[in-house]
Amino acid sequence: MYDIAVVGCGIVGAAAAFALSRYDVSVVVLEKENDVAAGATKANSAVVHAGYDPKPGTLMARLNVRGNQLTWDLCEALDVPHLRCGSLMLAFSDQEVAVLEEYKGRGETNGVPGLEMISRARLRGMEPETSMDAAAALYAPTAGVACPWELTLAMAECAVGNGAELRLETAVTGIDRIPGGYRLLTENGLVEAGRVLNAAGVHSAAVHDMIAAPAFRIVPVRGEYYLLDKSEGSRVSRVVFHCPTSRGKGTLVAPTFHGNLIVGPNVGQPRTPDDTATTAEGLDEVAREARRLVPSIDLRAVIRSFAGIRAAADADDFIIAEAPGAPGFFDLAGIKSPGLTAAPAIAEAAVEMLVRSGLALKQKPRFIGERKRLRFTELTPREKADLVRSEPAFGRVVCRCETVTEGEIMAALDAPIPPRSVDGVKRRTGAGMGRCQGGFCGPRVTELLSEAMGVPAWRIPQDLRGSYQLIRRNG
Ligand SMILES: Cc1cc2nc3c(=O)[nH]c(=O)nc-3n(C[C@H](O)[C@H](O)[C@H](O)COP(=O)(O)OP(=O)(O)OC[C@H]3O[C@@H](n4cnc5c(N)ncnc54)[C@H](O)[C@@H]3O)c2cc1C
């Protein structure tokens, strides 16, 4: 029997496993998909929010502000791409200026440092491409962007290095009480654990209902995006938001850590909790709203559109609590935005709950809390030459758009959590992330995956389980 089972390996499950792997307890992470960060963590705005948005006194407010600090520290320690660029929330009318003032007050109550109201003239100085119609802005210097899937992968890899077990393609389908804990039914057999953390994202209510009386509902809300080519990457240098409305934080235009520009999201109703299809109407709305913020934006430079699903709870706050009637079963649910930012703080809160429930935690003598990734493009010419001499695979460029070498892909395939799909390689190495979106390197990446996994190429998915890109010819 494990001490703790974590259901779901999005950023919240990975952060919890990483935090627990510091202690002398056995941890198993059960993830239904073929990779970590397969749910909301994969498709979002990637903003490390400052923390002025959540209502004071909520869990969201406290964990957002604490999570902001922790996220920046983790990005440094785990070598995760990030930009501490700050954010600007724009107002287009006197009423919206009053909203900015209200958010500034909220932020100060929440403990957000450095918030400032910015005049139209100063805004134009800071971000010359923003709309002339903007009357003022709220500047939050502690906000920025960070790569959500690389942070998740880094935390999961360290957790595995510290002894946690990760089981991919292992959906939890039922839960029973047993003496001393829980028995989880999975598609790959039974798993027993003394305590359970439910970090199943948009499916967290379904997982909760497997063992406890229904206590909350998750309302899936879709957000659609355009990702623009690097030619648009310097249109803004900070995260530029609309004023929030009752429908959410509003559309943003932001630089990415890879040098692209992201615009979105809107607010839409998916048909199912996993319905990440984009729609023409949704993308039109995103385009309209983005042009209101930054009129000069060239949306012809789009290289990809995508959608993510927010796991909003009917309670309108994070649900971080022991499930009533199920001692030792803890929900980390309703983790909508600012969930990425708050994840490391949610993990701290989860550890505190486990301790309060009687779990004894003793620090391990050795803990891996740092990681470094080799990025060929970041090396000096001398370092590149030395590396190619010692390992010729680094001399073969597979992804021409992003200059990703075969050596980097082989290193990812050799890592503690190797990719099982073409997009898994993309998230780990950047191959396929550029202008051609894998049109050129996709076949070679598929071949390398096929060799490493020992399965035919037609068994290699593009991304999630079953998303095959090739069809086997009969005979
Ligand atoms: C459009 C959009 C924009 C956002 N923008 C931001 C932002 O800018 N900043 C910010 O801080 N936050 C943002 N968020 C919120 C953030 O993305 C989420 O809060 C965060 O990713 C939630 O992480 P999670 O681990 O709880 O859920 P997920 O990432 O969804 O992970 C849950 C995991 O559980 C797995 N799972 C589900 N059911 C089972 C089962 N039965 N058995 C095993 N595994 C299971 C899933 O496969 C999945 O991998 C945004 C979200 C969206 C959708």
The ligand as a Gaussian input file, in Angstrom:
#p B3LYP/6-31G(d) Opt

LIG

0 1
 C       -8.270000      28.882000     -21.240000
 C       -7.501000      28.843000     -19.952000
 C       -6.638000      29.872000     -19.594000
 C       -5.944000      29.834000     -18.389000
 N       -5.007000      30.789000     -18.124000
 C       -4.302000      30.737000     -16.964000
 C       -3.273000      31.667000     -16.699000
 O       -2.927000      32.472000     -17.540000
 N       -2.658000      31.622000     -15.501000
 C       -2.992000      30.724000     -14.540000
 O       -2.430000      30.768000     -13.454000
 N       -3.924000      29.775000     -14.780000
 C       -4.563000      29.755000     -15.979000
 N       -5.502000      28.803000     -16.260000
 C       -5.797000      27.789000     -15.265000
 C       -4.798000      26.655000     -15.273000
 O       -4.512000      26.221000     -16.586000
 C       -5.390000      25.515000     -14.467000
 O       -5.812000      26.012000     -13.227000
 C       -4.389000      24.410000     -14.186000
 O       -3.769000      23.981000     -15.379000
 C       -5.135000      23.260000     -13.539000
 O       -4.243000      22.214000     -13.325000
 P       -4.792000      20.828000     -12.804000
 O       -3.597000      19.996000     -12.559000
 O       -5.744000      21.060000     -11.673000
 O       -5.708000      20.276000     -13.978000
 P       -5.303000      19.582000     -15.361000
 O       -4.140000      20.207000     -15.974000
 O       -6.554000      19.511000     -16.170000
 O       -4.871000      18.132000     -14.911000
 C       -5.780000      17.155000     -14.491000
 C       -5.233000      15.819000     -14.924000
 O       -6.035000      14.793000     -14.382000
 C       -6.136000      13.760000     -15.329000
 N       -7.306000      12.954000     -15.003000
 C       -8.610000      13.311000     -15.103000
 N       -9.397000      12.309000     -14.708000
 C       -8.587000      11.295000     -14.332000
 C       -8.820000       9.990000     -13.845000
 N      -10.052000       9.510000     -13.659000
 N       -7.755000       9.178000     -13.582000
 C       -6.481000       9.642000     -13.760000
 N       -6.219000      10.880000     -14.243000
 C       -7.261000      11.703000     -14.506000
 C       -6.237000      14.486000     -16.653000
 O       -5.874000      13.669000     -17.758000
 C       -5.274000      15.647000     -16.449000
 O       -3.974000      15.377000     -16.920000
 C       -6.164000      28.776000     -17.486000
 C       -7.008000      27.723000     -17.853000
 C       -7.623000      27.726000     -19.097000
 C       -8.407000      26.538000     -19.523000

